[in-house]
Amino acid sequence: MDKSEFEEQIDALQNKLFRFASSYMGNYEDAKDIVQETFIKLWDNKSSFLNKSAIPAWCFKVAKNKSLDRLKSHAVSKKSTLESAVNFENPSNPEKE
């Protein structure tokens, strides 16, 4: 895939992928990042695409996986923050144990 074929794929998929990522992320910036990361991965793997018709399905799969990974990351981050807040408010006193 050369640069013009890549740009053609981006033009055809960008809006659809953005709406797809937005449905997972619920936020403009995260969805935009997911689409950008998907296209970077497409460019990095361009030599593996012999069948250009497989590109859209591959991109949607990558976007889905990246969205789920980011959601998991946010969930872990929120959980860590919450646990830190709880521990800060109610620190255990080792001397009393």
C-alpha positions in Angstrom: 0.0 0.0 0.0 1.4 3.3 -1.0 0.7 6.7 0.4 -2.2 7.5 -1.9 -3.9 4.1 -1.2 -3.5 4.8 2.5 -5.0 8.2 2.2 -7.9 6.7 0.2 -8.5 4.2 3.0 -8.4 6.9 5.7 -10.9 9.1 3.7 -13.3 6.2 3.4 -13.1 5.0 7.0 -12.3 8.0 9.2 -15.9 9.1 10.0 -17.2 5.6 10.4 -14.4 4.6 12.7 -14.8 7.8 14.7 -18.5 7.1 15.3 -17.7 3.5 16.2 -15.0 4.5 18.7 -17.3 7.2 20.1 -19.9 4.6 20.8 -17.4 2.8 23.1 -15.6 5.8 24.5 -18.4 8.4 24.9 -15.9 11.2 24.5 -14.6 13.1 21.5 -10.9 13.2 22.5 -10.6 9.5 23.3 -12.4 8.5 20.2 -10.2 10.8 18.1 -7.1 9.2 19.7 -8.5 5.6 19.0 -8.9 6.5 15.3 -5.5 8.0 15.1 -3.9 4.9 16.8 -5.8 2.6 14.4 -4.5 4.4 11.3 -1.0 4.4 12.7 -1.3 0.6 13.2 -2.7 0.3 9.6 0.3 2.2 8.2 2.8 0.1 10.3 1.2 -3.1 8.9 0.5 -1.9 5.4 2.8 -4.5 3.8 0.7 -7.4 5.2 -2.5 -6.4 3.3 -2.6 -8.2 0.0 -6.4 -8.0 -0.1 -7.5 -4.3 0.3 -11.1 -5.3 0.9 -10.0 -6.7 4.3 -8.8 -3.4 5.6 -12.1 -2.0 6.8 -12.9 -5.0 9.0 -9.3 -5.1 10.3 -9.5 -1.4 11.2 -12.8 -1.9 13.1 -11.3 -4.8 15.0 -8.3 -2.7 16.0 -10.4 0.2 17.0 -12.6 -2.0 19.1 -9.6 -3.6 20.8 -8.0 -0.2 21.4 -11.2 1.2 22.8 -11.7 -1.8 25.2 -8.1 -1.5 26.3 -8.5 2.2 27.0 -11.7 1.6 28.9 -10.0 -1.1 31.1 -7.1 1.3 31.7 -9.5 4.1 32.8 -11.3 1.7 35.1 -8.1 0.5 36.7 -7.0 4.1 37.1 -10.2 5.2 38.7 -10.1 2.2 41.0 -6.6 3.0 42.1 -7.5 6.6 42.7 -10.6 5.6 44.7 -8.5 3.1 46.8 -5.9 5.8 47.5 -8.6 8.2 48.6 -10.1 5.6 50.9 -6.8 4.7 52.4 -5.9 8.3 52.9 -9.2 9.0 54.7 -9.0 5.8 56.8 -5.3 4.9 57.2 -4.7 1.8 59.3 -2.7 2.4 62.4 -0.1 -0.5 62.7 0.5 0.4 66.4 -3.1 -0.5 67.3 -3.0 -3.9 65.6 
